[in-house]
Amino acid sequence: MIKDNLARVQARINKVNHTQTVTLIAVSKTKSASDIQQAIDAGQRHFGENYLQEALDKIQTLKNSKVCWHFIGPIQSNKTKQIAQNFDWVHSIDRLKIAKRLNEQRPDNRGKLNVLLQINIDNEPTKSGFFPEEIDEVIMQIKSLSKLSLKGFMCIPNPDNSRISFTKMAEIGERYPNLDMLSMGMSHDLELAIQNGATFVRIGTDIFGKRD
Ligand SMILES: *Cc1c(COP(=O)(O)O)cnc(C)c1O
C-alpha cells in the first residue's frame, strides 16, 4: 500500500545520519490522481511530475488539496507557460532560454517560481543540464530574472557512478552557500544522496510501485 511504502521510505531517510532538512518528493509520473490522493491522505505534500499534460490533469483534479507541485522533467519551450502557471518548483532548468521564458510567463499572483539548475554532473554529451564550468555565468544571468527564485541544484547521475557524482554535487553546493537546496537521490540511491547533502529526494518506484 502507498501509505506503508511512504512510511518505509521515510524510515530509510531517517536512518541516514544527516543534519540538513530532507524533503521527500513523491514522483507520481504515470500514476493516477487517486494514487496521489492516497499519498496525500497519508500526509504526503510534495509531488514531482515529468510530463506536463498528465500533470495538468492531476493538478486540476486535486486542486482542493494542499499540494506542492515540482516539475522535474525535460522542458520544451512551448511548455513553459503552463509550467510557470501551475507549478511551485522547477528542478530541471537546463537552458537559459527556459529560465527566461518561465520568468516572463510566471503569473503575478503566484509569487516567485522556485527553480533549481539541472547539472550535467557526469559531463555526458547526450544528457541535459549545465556543465559545472558554466554555473557561475548562469547564476549571474538567472539572478536578474525577478520572477524566479534560484534555490540550488539538481542532478540525475549516471547510476553506475552516483557516489562520485553526488560528491561532486556536494562540492558545487559548498561553493554557493546561498543556494542550499540539492535535489538528488532516487529510489535506489537515496541514502547515498542524503549522505552527500541532498535536501530533496525524488522517489517514485518505492512509493507507487513499478511504472509500465
Ligand atoms: C522518474 C524520476 C524519478 C523517480 O525515480 P524512481 O527510480 O522511480 O524512484 C526521480 N527523478 C526524476 C528526474 C525522474 O524522472
The ligand as an SDF file (V2000), in Angstrom:
LIG
                    3D

 15 15  0  0  0  0  0  0  0  0999 V2000
   11.2150    9.0730  -12.5250 C   0  0  0  0  0  0  0  0  0  0  0  0
   12.1330   10.0140  -11.8650 C   0  0  0  0  0  0  0  0  0  0  0  0
   12.4590    9.8830  -10.5050 C   0  0  0  0  0  0  0  0  0  0  0  0
   11.9680    8.7310   -9.6410 C   0  0  0  0  0  0  0  0  0  0  0  0
   12.7010    7.5740   -9.9420 O   0  0  0  0  0  0  0  0  0  0  0  0
   12.4600    6.2010   -9.1580 P   0  0  0  0  0  0  0  0  0  0  0  0
   13.6370    5.3790   -9.5320 O   0  0  0  0  0  0  0  0  0  0  0  0
   11.1610    5.6320   -9.6520 O   0  0  0  0  0  0  0  0  0  0  0  0
   12.4240    6.4950   -7.7030 O   0  0  0  0  0  0  0  0  0  0  0  0
   13.2710   10.8470   -9.9430 C   0  0  0  0  0  0  0  0  0  0  0  0
   13.7550   11.8860  -10.6560 N   0  0  0  0  0  0  0  0  0  0  0  0
   13.4600   12.0410  -11.9550 C   0  0  0  0  0  0  0  0  0  0  0  0
   14.0200   13.2070  -12.6920 C   0  0  0  0  0  0  0  0  0  0  0  0
   12.6590   11.1130  -12.5970 C   0  0  0  0  0  0  0  0  0  0  0  0
   12.3950   11.2750  -13.9040 O   0  0  0  0  0  0  0  0  0  0  0  0
  1  2  1  0
  2  3  1  0
  2 14  2  0
  3  4  1  0
  3 10  2  0
  4  5  1  0
  5  6  1  0
  6  7  2  0
  6  8  1  0
  6  9  1  0
 10 11  1  0
 11 12  2  0
 12 13  1  0
 12 14  1  0
 14 15  1  0
M  END
$$$$
